[in-house]
Amino acid sequence: MHTRPKKRSLLFAVILLLLGAALGMQIDAAVSGDDTFEQLKKLEDAFLVIDRQYVEKVNPKVLAESAIAGMLKALDPHSTFIPAEEVAELQESYRGSFGGIGIWFEPAATEKDTAKVTSTIPDGPSEMVGLMPGDRIVAINDSSAIGMNSQAIQKRLKGLVGTKVKVTVIRPGARRPLDFVITRDQIPLYSIDSAYMVDDRTGYVRIGRFAMTTHQEFVEHMRRLKARGMQRLILDLRDNPGGIKQTAVQVADELLKAGKTIVYTRGRNPAESEVDRSTPGGLFEEEPVIVLVNGNSASGSEIVAGALQDHDRALIVGRRTFGKALVQRPFPLSDGSVLQVTVSRYYTPAGRLIQTPYENGDLEGYFEQKVATRELNLDEVPDSLKYKTAHGRVVVGGGGILPDVVVTADSTHPFLAPVVMAVRERALDVRFIRDWFNRHERALREQWADRQEAFMQTFEVDEALWQEFWRYAAEEGPLHLVSDGAAAPAEGRFARSEAEAHRAVLATLLKARLAQRLYRSEAGYPIFNPIEPDFQQAMQLWKRAEALAAFHIR
């Protein structure tokens, strides 16, 4: 290759200038050190060789963006590149009459993996049709979504309000893919899913995500519950994917006395390292607190759980959390594209890195390890991953927040009975009540619309509704009840006596779904929670939570 020296030098200088301008750095900082300069020069050489000597004409834009993607692949699971045309489309999708389906999801880890729904927005389109956290998106409008990145999935799910999109998912435990036709809509912005008094002492607050308004919502609900006699709190962060860091810090601040470290970040650039501490005047600084978490609790919810655990302020109950603690910052590039680069990591007050370990951008190993370590016990943890809380308790590092009490799946629990699981896997409770409610809405609203308390106390699933549900299950499940002794081990067949044995749980599911239709999504939690294993376990652990609270009483 014959390159004119002046032209080559000019091209190299332009590349350096663009790099420095795009990343907000001075050129000398971008090429500090002989090795950095040489590697950047090598990248330029390779680009020019391919551009000029490859057997077919190449697209320089494709080459450049492929090189960027290759560099990011060697970093971490959350640093990404957004092409200029996708940036514009994403911005446009948030204007005018564009809408979505109301889910949070994590993208595919590999080309053979699928995006996983981490949570559904209450009262949003997806929740209303029965999409659930943990569902794996395998197709959108009958076109494969396997290996699809976050931007591509968002592009296909978003559209004009009122239009429909078909989403096919694989649900853990289900034996076949499930199809959901979802009508796009404007997505509700509130972040507190439910807040109510469990009994005359116990308040319950579920935070679905950390948004701009979360702290204000949290304060309003806490004041209302305290006025009703709340003396202890269940804070439910299950399926909370995170969101805005500062609002998570503010929520934790309301539960901690002044001067406590809530979270700190460390980055290579000193400007990215900071410490968040609690301030005076929290709403609930001394009373017992239990925090519920699971494998879909990530980022901001891990900040809250980690801070409260490290300060012995709350008892953490559930399953190991997701383990996302990488802070990304967007850097606009010269053509309007954006480089979303990890600049720092979160640490809990005791020094635990919340981030699940990963190696050289190995996404598959990253996600596999997170799942594999979710049920660790203290006896299985090496000393290097053990940390001490403010009052000397041992807590575990190594990625995510390991609860103080790990709730494992108990197959004998009625909520996990095969017939109940079959109904939940197929979302038959959601789908049936939606259909039944639409056919009886006028009469139901006339009887119950202004009588929520009476509904909660007195409504029962009668025999007619019970039988109608099973007729629907047979047609739409398909889920069939057969006479005792005739139940073959075939999929979707259960003895009638088994369904009757678990009628209380199934009827509770139907009642909770009906309450969500009559009122709001939040109305279902007071009905649903008492049959749910994590919640039941939490209600048995107040003595342990009270022992922690005693550390903080003056």
ZALO-463738 format. One record per residue (C-alpha): x, y, z. Coordinates in Angstrom, 3 decimals, always signed. Layout:
N
@u: X; v: Y; w: Z
...
END
This chain:
554
@u: +0.000; v: +0.000; w: +0.000
@u: +1.394; v: +3.400; w: -0.987
@u: +0.177; v: +6.180; w: +1.280
@u: +1.237; v: +9.769; w: +0.906
@u: +2.861; v: +10.765; w: +4.210
@u: +1.107; v: +14.135; w: +4.471
@u: -2.326; v: +12.669; w: +3.740
@u: -1.755; v: +9.792; w: +6.156
@u: -0.625; v: +12.144; w: +8.925
@u: -3.608; v: +14.381; w: +8.305
@u: -6.011; v: +11.431; w: +8.569
@u: -4.391; v: +10.290; w: +11.805
@u: -4.612; v: +13.795; w: +13.252
@u: -8.316; v: +13.967; w: +12.325
@u: -8.983; v: +10.641; w: +14.068
@u: -7.273; v: +11.898; w: +17.209
@u: -9.153; v: +15.180; w: +17.074
@u: -12.512; v: +13.425; w: +16.738
@u: -11.684; v: +11.011; w: +19.540
@u: -10.702; v: +13.828; w: +21.869
@u: -13.734; v: +15.953; w: +21.035
@u: -16.187; v: +13.084; w: +21.275
@u: -15.060; v: +11.927; w: +24.677
@u: -14.589; v: +15.379; w: +26.123
@u: -10.841; v: +14.778; w: +26.575
@u: -7.748; v: +16.566; w: +25.383
@u: -5.824; v: +14.827; w: +22.627
@u: -2.734; v: +14.331; w: +24.732
@u: -4.850; v: +12.588; w: +27.375
@u: -6.374; v: +10.301; w: +24.741
@u: -2.958; v: +9.061; w: +23.630
@u: -1.068; v: +9.207; w: +26.898
@u: +1.690; v: +6.628; w: +26.909
@u: +3.628; v: +5.156; w: +24.005
@u: +1.618; v: +1.919; w: +24.007
@u: -1.736; v: +3.713; w: +23.684
@u: -0.392; v: +5.736; w: +20.751
@u: +0.966; v: +2.635; w: +19.040
@u: -2.279; v: +0.680; w: +19.485
@u: -4.338; v: +3.552; w: +18.105
@u: -1.955; v: +3.763; w: +15.155
@u: -2.403; v: +0.011; w: +14.610
@u: -6.153; v: +0.491; w: +14.520
@u: -5.767; v: +3.199; w: +11.887
@u: -3.446; v: +0.990; w: +9.829
@u: -5.912; v: -1.896; w: +9.882
@u: -8.808; v: +0.359; w: +8.902
@u: -6.896; v: +1.781; w: +5.902
@u: -5.699; v: -1.631; w: +4.724
@u: -9.206; v: -3.082; w: +4.759
@u: -10.751; v: +0.032; w: +3.241
@u: -8.286; v: +0.141; w: +0.331
@u: -7.103; v: -3.418; w: -0.246
@u: -10.012; v: -5.747; w: +0.554
@u: -11.224; v: -7.701; w: -2.474
@u: -14.631; v: -5.979; w: -2.430
@u: -15.577; v: -2.406; w: -1.700
@u: -16.403; v: -1.974; w: +1.985
@u: -18.597; v: +0.485; w: +3.842
@u: -16.341; v: +2.619; w: +6.103
@u: -19.247; v: +3.288; w: +8.474
@u: -19.856; v: -0.444; w: +8.954
@u: -16.147; v: -1.014; w: +9.527
@u: -15.921; v: +1.733; w: +12.134
@u: -19.009; v: +0.622; w: +14.025
@u: -17.930; v: -3.023; w: +13.931
@u: -14.583; v: -1.982; w: +15.404
@u: -16.361; v: -0.081; w: +18.179
@u: -18.614; v: -3.060; w: +18.889
@u: -15.559; v: -5.309; w: +19.054
@u: -13.843; v: -3.018; w: +21.559
@u: -16.936; v: -2.851; w: +23.764
@u: -17.309; v: -6.627; w: +23.693
@u: -13.981; v: -6.875; w: +25.530
@u: -15.213; v: -4.626; w: +28.366
@u: -18.333; v: -5.428; w: +30.397
@u: -21.955; v: -6.514; w: +29.835
@u: -23.423; v: -3.003; w: +29.946
@u: -21.152; v: -0.743; w: +27.859
@u: -22.924; v: -0.283; w: +24.515
@u: -22.836; v: +1.605; w: +21.232
@u: -26.006; v: +3.233; w: +19.883
@u: -25.812; v: +4.144; w: +16.168
@u: -26.927; v: +7.632; w: +15.192
@u: -30.061; v: +6.432; w: +13.397
@u: -31.165; v: +4.452; w: +16.457
@u: -30.558; v: +7.425; w: +18.746
@u: -32.890; v: +9.478; w: +16.591
@u: -35.500; v: +6.701; w: +16.547
@u: -35.343; v: +6.306; w: +20.319
@u: -35.813; v: +10.037; w: +20.780
@u: -38.724; v: +10.060; w: +18.343
@u: -40.389; v: +7.129; w: +20.072
@u: -40.774; v: +9.200; w: +23.216
@u: -42.639; v: +11.962; w: +21.411
@u: -46.189; v: +12.271; w: +20.131
@u: -48.405; v: +9.199; w: +20.135
@u: -45.752; v: +6.513; w: +20.459
@u: -46.264; v: +3.985; w: +23.223
@u: -44.880; v: +0.784; w: +24.619
@u: -45.947; v: -2.452; w: +26.276
@u: -44.794; v: -1.644; w: +29.813
@u: -41.917; v: -3.977; w: +30.644
@u: -38.358; v: -3.806; w: +31.918
@u: -36.029; v: -6.407; w: +30.442
@u: -32.396; v: -7.459; w: +30.319
@u: -31.027; v: -8.072; w: +26.798
@u: -29.767; v: -11.359; w: +25.437
@u: -26.386; v: -12.403; w: +26.809
@u: -25.262; v: -14.131; w: +23.605
@u: -26.401; v: -14.599; w: +20.020
@u: -28.192; v: -17.765; w: +21.136
@u: -29.740; v: -16.225; w: +24.240
@u: -33.021; v: -14.344; w: +24.677
@u: -34.071; v: -11.143; w: +26.423
@u: -35.638; v: -11.721; w: +29.845
@u: -38.528; v: -9.732; w: +31.281
@u: -37.340; v: -8.482; w: +34.683
@u: -40.566; v: -6.710; w: +35.662
@u: -43.876; v: -5.504; w: +34.289
@u: -45.186; v: -2.002; w: +34.980
@u: -48.351; v: -2.128; w: +37.118
@u: -51.519; v: -1.500; w: +35.144
@u: -49.430; v: -1.496; w: +31.979
@u: -50.398; v: -3.402; w: +28.817
@u: -48.124; v: -6.392; w: +29.492
@u: -49.255; v: -6.948; w: +33.065
@u: -52.883; v: -6.797; w: +31.986
@u: -52.466; v: -9.701; w: +29.539
@u: -50.365; v: -11.863; w: +31.859
@u: -46.724; v: -11.326; w: +30.890
@u: -44.567; v: -12.085; w: +33.948
@u: -41.039; v: -11.415; w: +35.267
@u: -38.751; v: -14.233; w: +34.173
@u: -40.429; v: -14.682; w: +30.774
@u: -37.917; v: -15.033; w: +27.932
@u: -38.818; v: -13.182; w: +24.723
@u: -38.215; v: -15.516; w: +21.783
@u: -40.259; v: -13.818; w: +19.051
@u: -41.955; v: -10.500; w: +18.274
@u: -44.708; v: -10.566; w: +15.660
@u: -43.674; v: -14.126; w: +14.765
@u: -40.125; v: -12.989; w: +13.946
@u: -37.278; v: -14.410; w: +16.039
@u: -35.938; v: -12.188; w: +18.810
@u: -33.165; v: -14.585; w: +19.831
@u: -29.847; v: -12.779; w: +20.257
@u: -31.453; v: -9.396; w: +19.661
@u: -29.905; v: -6.410; w: +21.442
@u: -31.760; v: -3.956; w: +23.658
@u: -32.227; v: -1.231; w: +21.046
@u: -33.588; v: -3.654; w: +18.448
@u: -36.130; v: -5.093; w: +20.889
@u: -37.272; v: -1.628; w: +21.993
@u: -37.665; v: -0.591; w: +18.372
@u: -39.951; v: -3.557; w: +17.640
@u: -41.993; v: -3.316; w: +20.833
@u: -42.687; v: +0.407; w: +20.638
@u: -45.199; v: +1.883; w: +18.222
@u: -48.303; v: +3.980; w: +17.873
@u: -50.628; v: +3.935; w: +20.864
@u: -53.506; v: +1.541; w: +20.177
@u: -51.584; v: -0.718; w: +17.799
@u: -50.951; v: -4.347; w: +18.689
@u: -47.794; v: -6.416; w: +18.934
@u: -47.537; v: -10.180; w: +19.367
@u: -44.899; v: -11.310; w: +21.865
@u: -43.932; v: -14.981; w: +22.209
@u: -42.195; v: -16.029; w: +25.406
@u: -40.760; v: -19.097; w: +27.062
@u: -41.793; v: -19.219; w: +30.704
@u: -39.688; v: -21.142; w: +33.250
@u: -41.559; v: -24.348; w: +34.058
@u: -43.888; v: -24.081; w: +31.069
@u: -43.523; v: -26.809; w: +28.455
@u: -44.401; v: -24.729; w: +25.420
@u: -44.019; v: -21.117; w: +24.224
@u: -46.793; v: -18.692; w: +25.182
@u: -48.213; v: -16.023; w: +22.858
@u: -49.463; v: -12.645; w: +24.105
@u: -51.110; v: -10.030; w: +21.891
@u: -50.442; v: -6.695; w: +23.605
@u: -51.995; v: -3.331; w: +22.777
@u: -49.426; v: -0.541; w: +22.989
@u: -50.239; v: +2.338; w: +25.298
@u: -48.724; v: +5.273; w: +27.148
@u: -46.915; v: +3.771; w: +30.127
@u: -47.817; v: +4.835; w: +33.690
@u: -45.003; v: +6.760; w: +35.360
@u: -45.693; v: +6.084; w: +39.035
@u: -43.244; v: +3.779; w: +40.779
@u: -44.924; v: +2.636; w: +44.021
@u: -46.891; v: -0.454; w: +43.032
@u: -48.749; v: -0.856; w: +46.311
@u: -48.801; v: +0.532; w: +49.859
@u: -51.205; v: -0.720; w: +52.524
@u: -51.537; v: -1.878; w: +56.131
@u: -51.111; v: -5.639; w: +56.450
@u: -52.436; v: -5.537; w: +60.013
@u: -52.758; v: -2.889; w: +62.709
@u: -48.941; v: -2.693; w: +63.096
@u: -47.409; v: -3.732; w: +59.774
@u: -47.090; v: -1.522; w: +56.718
@u: -46.227; v: -2.811; w: +53.253
@u: -44.678; v: -0.747; w: +50.447
@u: -43.719; v: -2.214; w: +47.073
@u: -41.422; v: -0.127; w: +44.864
@u: -41.505; v: -1.300; w: +41.249
@u: -38.656; v: +0.909; w: +40.027
@u: -36.708; v: +3.998; w: +41.011
@u: -37.972; v: +6.935; w: +38.966
@u: -37.822; v: +10.716; w: +39.385
@u: -40.915; v: +10.722; w: +41.587
@u: -40.111; v: +7.658; w: +43.722
@u: -38.864; v: +9.495; w: +46.803
@u: -41.845; v: +11.828; w: +46.860
@u: -44.230; v: +8.892; w: +46.415
@u: -42.433; v: +6.930; w: +49.140
@u: -42.657; v: +9.795; w: +51.630
@u: -46.361; v: +10.324; w: +50.937
@u: -47.197; v: +6.633; w: +51.376
@u: -45.043; v: +6.290; w: +54.503
@u: -46.723; v: +9.278; w: +56.142
@u: -50.135; v: +7.870; w: +55.313
@u: -49.267; v: +4.452; w: +56.740
@u: -47.703; v: +5.952; w: +59.875
@u: -50.887; v: +7.921; w: +60.429
@u: -52.726; v: +4.597; w: +60.341
@u: -50.493; v: +3.121; w: +63.048
@u: -47.569; v: +1.565; w: +61.155
@u: -44.895; v: +0.414; w: +63.609
@u: -42.937; v: -1.900; w: +61.289
@u: -42.393; v: -2.064; w: +57.531
@u: -42.105; v: -4.655; w: +54.779
@u: -40.288; v: -2.988; w: +51.883
@u: -40.799; v: -5.096; w: +48.765
@u: -38.074; v: -4.641; w: +46.129
@u: -38.660; v: -7.915; w: +44.285
@u: -38.530; v: -7.565; w: +40.497
@u: -37.330; v: -3.951; w: +40.882
@u: -34.775; v: -3.468; w: +38.070
@u: -33.382; v: -0.214; w: +39.476
@u: -33.569; v: +3.110; w: +37.696
@u: -32.366; v: +6.460; w: +38.988
@u: -29.607; v: +6.001; w: +41.542
@u: -30.300; v: +9.172; w: +43.499
@u: -33.905; v: +8.254; w: +44.286
@u: -32.732; v: +4.869; w: +45.617
@u: -30.302; v: +6.744; w: +47.864
@u: -33.131; v: +9.009; w: +49.054
@u: -35.328; v: +6.035; w: +49.966
@u: -32.500; v: +4.432; w: +51.962
@u: -31.880; v: +7.811; w: +53.617
@u: -35.420; v: +7.820; w: +55.040
@u: -34.609; v: +4.596; w: +56.920
@u: -31.132; v: +5.495; w: +58.246
@u: -29.893; v: +7.918; w: +60.850
@u: -27.674; v: +10.772; w: +59.725
@u: -24.068; v: +10.302; w: +58.690
@u: -24.259; v: +6.709; w: +57.415
@u: -22.670; v: +5.738; w: +54.120
@u: -25.395; v: +4.505; w: +51.764
@u: -23.292; v: +3.663; w: +48.704
@u: -20.016; v: +4.738; w: +47.159
@u: -18.680; v: +4.551; w: +43.634
@u: -15.120; v: +4.090; w: +42.412
@u: -13.878; v: +4.793; w: +38.909
@u: -10.497; v: +5.265; w: +37.225
@u: -11.331; v: +8.928; w: +36.769
@u: -11.380; v: +10.519; w: +40.250
@u: -14.351; v: +12.638; w: +39.184
@u: -16.433; v: +9.443; w: +38.949
@u: -15.737; v: +8.448; w: +42.579
@u: -18.255; v: +9.711; w: +45.115
@u: -19.912; v: +8.822; w: +48.420
@u: -23.604; v: +9.157; w: +49.307
@u: -24.398; v: +9.540; w: +53.007
@u: -27.645; v: +9.725; w: +54.967
@u: -28.975; v: +13.047; w: +56.233
@u: -30.924; v: +13.970; w: +59.401
@u: -34.679; v: +13.641; w: +59.676
@u: -35.544; v: +10.253; w: +58.164
@u: -39.155; v: +9.114; w: +58.377
@u: -38.496; v: +5.621; w: +59.755
@u: -35.067; v: +5.492; w: +61.370
@u: -35.596; v: +3.083; w: +64.301
@u: -38.576; v: +0.809; w: +63.637
@u: -38.203; v: -2.820; w: +62.410
@u: -37.837; v: -3.248; w: +58.640
@u: -37.861; v: -6.352; w: +56.431
@u: -36.766; v: -6.010; w: +52.791
@u: -37.916; v: -8.563; w: +50.190
@u: -35.602; v: -9.176; w: +47.204
@u: -35.169; v: -11.731; w: +44.434
@u: -33.042; v: -12.448; w: +41.375
@u: -34.682; v: -9.607; w: +39.447
@u: -33.854; v: -6.988; w: +42.097
@u: -31.071; v: -4.951; w: +40.515
@u: -29.067; v: -1.744; w: +40.654
@u: -30.981; v: +0.800; w: +42.783
@u: -32.811; v: -1.909; w: +44.726
@u: -29.420; v: -3.474; w: +45.513
@u: -28.146; v: -0.123; w: +46.764
@u: -31.044; v: +0.073; w: +49.223
@u: -30.809; v: -3.570; w: +50.338
@u: -27.012; v: -3.436; w: +50.662
@u: -27.013; v: -0.231; w: +52.705
@u: -29.709; v: -1.445; w: +55.102
@u: -28.026; v: -4.831; w: +55.509
@u: -24.531; v: -3.407; w: +56.119
@u: -25.841; v: -1.036; w: +58.781
@u: -27.899; v: -3.817; w: +60.429
@u: -30.922; v: -1.665; w: +59.769
@u: -33.154; v: -4.246; w: +58.064
@u: -33.526; v: -7.984; w: +57.662
@u: -33.100; v: -8.950; w: +53.999
@u: -35.329; v: -11.862; w: +52.920
@u: -35.703; v: -13.702; w: +49.600
@u: -33.159; v: -14.753; w: +46.974
@u: -29.817; v: -13.395; w: +45.855
@u: -30.199; v: -10.225; w: +43.818
@u: -29.201; v: -9.629; w: +40.214
@u: -25.768; v: -8.063; w: +40.773
@u: -25.691; v: -4.948; w: +38.552
@u: -23.466; v: -2.176; w: +39.868
@u: -21.835; v: -0.647; w: +36.828
@u: -22.381; v: +3.065; w: +36.212
@u: -22.648; v: +4.080; w: +32.561
@u: -22.221; v: +7.556; w: +31.160
@u: -23.214; v: +8.536; w: +27.586
@u: -20.548; v: +10.055; w: +25.344
@u: -21.943; v: +11.511; w: +22.083
@u: -19.773; v: +10.874; w: +19.035
@u: -19.249; v: +13.159; w: +16.052
@u: -21.960; v: +11.615; w: +13.839
@u: -24.701; v: +11.696; w: +16.491
@u: -24.150; v: +8.140; w: +17.719
@u: -23.604; v: +7.506; w: +21.416
@u: -21.030; v: +5.488; w: +23.297
@u: -22.496; v: +4.296; w: +26.600
@u: -19.400; v: +3.482; w: +28.653
@u: -19.050; v: +2.109; w: +32.181
@u: -17.148; v: +4.691; w: +34.239
@u: -17.444; v: +3.400; w: +37.821
@u: -18.768; v: +0.648; w: +40.105
@u: -21.088; v: +0.672; w: +43.142
@u: -19.937; v: -0.598; w: +46.549
@u: -21.959; v: -1.165; w: +49.712
@u: -20.937; v: +0.579; w: +52.966
@u: -19.024; v: -2.524; w: +54.104
@u: -17.011; v: -2.518; w: +50.875
@u: -18.854; v: -5.227; w: +48.943
@u: -18.877; v: -4.878; w: +45.171
@u: -22.497; v: -5.366; w: +44.136
@u: -21.556; v: -6.223; w: +40.550
@u: -21.586; v: -9.903; w: +39.599
@u: -18.093; v: -10.878; w: +38.365
@u: -17.489; v: -11.077; w: +34.633
@u: -14.376; v: -11.790; w: +32.588
@u: -13.370; v: -9.872; w: +29.481
@u: -16.914; v: -9.125; w: +28.456
@u: -17.967; v: -12.785; w: +28.694
@u: -21.728; v: -12.216; w: +28.738
@u: -22.699; v: -15.878; w: +28.811
@u: -20.553; v: -16.607; w: +31.842
@u: -21.757; v: -13.398; w: +33.463
@u: -25.412; v: -14.414; w: +33.373
@u: -24.749; v: -18.082; w: +34.173
@u: -22.711; v: -17.244; w: +37.247
@u: -25.367; v: -14.870; w: +38.563
@u: -27.949; v: -17.632; w: +38.427
@u: -25.623; v: -20.288; w: +39.813
@u: -24.679; v: -18.294; w: +42.931
@u: -28.155; v: -17.148; w: +43.844
@u: -28.726; v: -19.808; w: +46.533
@u: -25.352; v: -19.657; w: +48.304
@u: -25.199; v: -20.284; w: +52.054
@u: -22.621; v: -18.731; w: +54.374
@u: -20.873; v: -22.063; w: +54.964
@u: -20.135; v: -22.299; w: +51.232
@u: -18.550; v: -18.858; w: +50.978
@u: -14.740; v: -18.396; w: +51.103
@u: -13.382; v: -15.997; w: +53.721
@u: -12.296; v: -13.567; w: +50.994
@u: -15.973; v: -12.889; w: +50.223
@u: -17.086; v: -12.407; w: +53.825
@u: -17.585; v: -8.891; w: +55.163
@u: -18.689; v: -7.478; w: +58.517
@u: -21.685; v: -5.242; w: +59.123
@u: -21.638; v: -2.229; w: +61.444
@u: -22.401; v: -4.516; w: +64.407
@u: -20.282; v: -7.495; w: +63.412
@u: -22.645; v: -9.729; w: +61.438
@u: -21.161; v: -11.599; w: +58.472
@u: -22.489; v: -10.647; w: +55.031
@u: -21.418; v: -11.953; w: +51.626
@u: -19.793; v: -10.287; w: +48.643
@u: -19.079; v: -11.704; w: +45.219
@u: -21.965; v: -10.144; w: +43.346
@u: -25.508; v: -9.196; w: +44.248
@u: -26.912; v: -9.060; w: +47.769
@u: -27.269; v: -12.409; w: +49.527
@u: -30.277; v: -12.168; w: +51.893
@u: -30.029; v: -12.801; w: +55.618
@u: -32.799; v: -15.354; w: +55.106
@u: -32.772; v: -17.207; w: +51.786
@u: -36.266; v: -18.411; w: +50.824
@u: -35.880; v: -21.558; w: +48.737
@u: -38.563; v: -23.161; w: +46.621
@u: -40.589; v: -25.584; w: +48.747
@u: -42.490; v: -27.904; w: +46.433
@u: -44.886; v: -28.761; w: +49.241
@u: -46.114; v: -25.180; w: +49.509
@u: -49.660; v: -24.824; w: +48.106
@u: -48.574; v: -21.852; w: +45.999
@u: -46.106; v: -24.141; w: +44.200
@u: -48.459; v: -27.107; w: +43.719
@u: -48.375; v: -28.456; w: +40.134
@u: -51.954; v: -27.450; w: +39.313
@u: -51.399; v: -23.937; w: +40.679
@u: -48.113; v: -23.609; w: +38.798
@u: -49.806; v: -24.766; w: +35.591
@u: -52.415; v: -22.014; w: +35.951
@u: -49.779; v: -19.374; w: +36.677
@u: -47.408; v: -20.515; w: +33.919
@u: -50.173; v: -20.094; w: +31.363
@u: -51.393; v: -16.827; w: +32.983
@u: -54.872; v: -18.393; w: +32.989
@u: -55.899; v: -16.410; w: +36.075
@u: -55.083; v: -13.129; w: +34.325
@u: -56.557; v: -14.099; w: +30.967
@u: -59.759; v: -15.589; w: +32.368
@u: -60.538; v: -12.643; w: +34.648
@u: -59.871; v: -10.210; w: +31.807
@u: -62.352; v: -12.071; w: +29.605
@u: -64.916; v: -12.607; w: +32.365
@u: -64.656; v: -9.015; w: +33.596
@u: -65.224; v: -7.619; w: +30.098
@u: -68.451; v: -9.631; w: +29.862
@u: -69.717; v: -8.614; w: +33.331
@u: -68.115; v: -5.215; w: +33.808
@u: -71.281; v: -3.143; w: +34.108
@u: -72.826; v: -5.330; w: +36.816
@u: -69.543; v: -5.667; w: +38.673
@u: -68.972; v: -1.927; w: +38.770
@u: -72.512; v: -1.254; w: +39.877
@u: -72.060; v: -3.665; w: +42.777
@u: -68.441; v: -3.030; w: +43.801
@u: -66.925; v: +0.130; w: +42.255
@u: -67.395; v: +2.283; w: +45.382
@u: -67.108; v: -0.558; w: +47.890
@u: -63.457; v: -1.651; w: +47.734
@u: -63.206; v: -2.468; w: +51.439
@u: -66.374; v: -4.543; w: +51.270
@u: -65.057; v: -6.371; w: +48.198
@u: -61.783; v: -7.196; w: +49.956
@u: -63.616; v: -8.549; w: +52.997
@u: -66.619; v: -10.339; w: +51.529
@u: -66.182; v: -11.269; w: +47.852
@u: -65.793; v: -14.991; w: +47.264
@u: -65.297; v: -17.072; w: +44.137
@u: -68.577; v: -18.980; w: +44.046
@u: -69.233; v: -22.332; w: +42.428
@u: -70.496; v: -20.808; w: +39.184
@u: -67.351; v: -18.708; w: +38.739
@u: -65.141; v: -21.671; w: +39.711
@u: -66.730; v: -23.918; w: +37.091
@u: -66.609; v: -21.200; w: +34.451
@u: -62.894; v: -20.777; w: +35.110
@u: -62.193; v: -24.446; w: +34.485
@u: -64.239; v: -24.416; w: +31.279
@u: -62.084; v: -21.511; w: +30.116
@u: -58.925; v: -23.343; w: +31.237
@u: -59.880; v: -26.375; w: +29.178
@u: -60.429; v: -24.258; w: +26.070
@u: -57.548; v: -21.796; w: +26.378
@u: -54.948; v: -23.622; w: +28.505
@u: -55.484; v: -26.267; w: +27.583
@u: -55.767; v: -27.431; w: +31.178
@u: -58.168; v: -30.284; w: +31.882
@u: -59.602; v: -31.721; w: +35.082
@u: -60.348; v: -35.429; w: +34.964
@u: -61.981; v: -37.845; w: +37.351
@u: -59.903; v: -39.249; w: +40.179
@u: -57.994; v: -42.301; w: +39.026
@u: -58.199; v: -41.230; w: +35.395
@u: -55.480; v: -38.557; w: +35.544
@u: -52.774; v: -39.675; w: +33.146
@u: -49.334; v: -38.060; w: +33.492
@u: -49.925; v: -36.163; w: +30.250
@u: -49.285; v: -32.437; w: +30.205
@u: -52.246; v: -30.289; w: +31.194
@u: -54.245; v: -33.032; w: +32.953
@u: -54.984; v: -32.942; w: +36.668
@u: -57.276; v: -34.875; w: +38.946
@u: -60.365; v: -32.925; w: +39.941
@u: -59.579; v: -33.661; w: +43.586
@u: -56.177; v: -31.977; w: +43.213
@u: -57.786; v: -28.787; w: +41.937
@u: -60.292; v: -28.874; w: +44.797
@u: -57.480; v: -29.385; w: +47.305
@u: -55.897; v: -26.158; w: +46.108
@u: -59.120; v: -24.283; w: +45.489
@u: -58.383; v: -21.687; w: +48.192
@u: -55.125; v: -20.642; w: +46.545
@u: -56.560; v: -20.577; w: +43.027
@u: -59.644; v: -18.682; w: +44.165
@u: -57.371; v: -16.138; w: +45.848
@u: -55.509; v: -15.648; w: +42.571
@u: -58.798; v: -15.031; w: +40.751
@u: -60.000; v: -12.607; w: +43.410
@u: -56.707; v: -10.679; w: +43.306
@u: -56.906; v: -10.359; w: +39.508
@u: -60.495; v: -9.176; w: +39.748
@u: -59.520; v: -6.547; w: +42.336
@u: -56.873; v: -5.278; w: +39.933
@u: -59.521; v: -4.885; w: +37.242
@u: -62.068; v: -3.214; w: +39.485
@u: -59.679; v: -0.797; w: +41.153
@u: -55.965; v: -0.620; w: +40.333
@u: -53.061; v: -3.032; w: +40.195
@u: -52.167; v: -2.145; w: +43.783
@u: -55.478; v: -3.584; w: +45.018
@u: -54.332; v: -7.110; w: +44.185
@u: -51.381; v: -7.206; w: +46.580
@u: -53.336; v: -7.282; w: +49.887
@u: -55.211; v: -10.308; w: +48.531
@u: -52.276; v: -12.043; w: +46.848
@u: -49.488; v: -11.537; w: +49.400
@u: -50.905; v: -13.747; w: +52.201
@u: -50.623; v: -16.855; w: +49.984
@u: -47.166; v: -15.968; w: +48.584
@u: -44.208; v: -17.880; w: +50.145
@u: -41.742; v: -14.967; w: +50.493
@u: -44.316; v: -12.764; w: +52.184
@u: -45.445; v: -15.560; w: +54.477
@u: -41.841; v: -16.210; w: +55.499
@u: -41.235; v: -12.507; w: +56.155
@u: -44.219; v: -12.268; w: +58.493
@u: -42.634; v: -14.988; w: +60.663
@u: -39.343; v: -13.116; w: +61.066
@u: -40.268; v: -10.005; w: +63.013
@u: -38.295; v: -11.023; w: +66.109
@u: -35.097; v: -11.023; w: +64.057
@u: -35.987; v: -7.690; w: +62.466
@u: -36.779; v: -6.235; w: +65.881
@u: -33.375; v: -7.392; w: +67.174
@u: -31.684; v: -5.430; w: +64.385
@u: -33.856; v: -2.392; w: +65.050
@u: -32.773; v: -2.421; w: +68.692
@u: -29.264; v: -1.403; w: +67.582
@u: -30.664; v: +1.925; w: +66.380
@u: -32.884; v: +2.920; w: +69.280
@u: -31.372; v: +5.722; w: +71.346
END
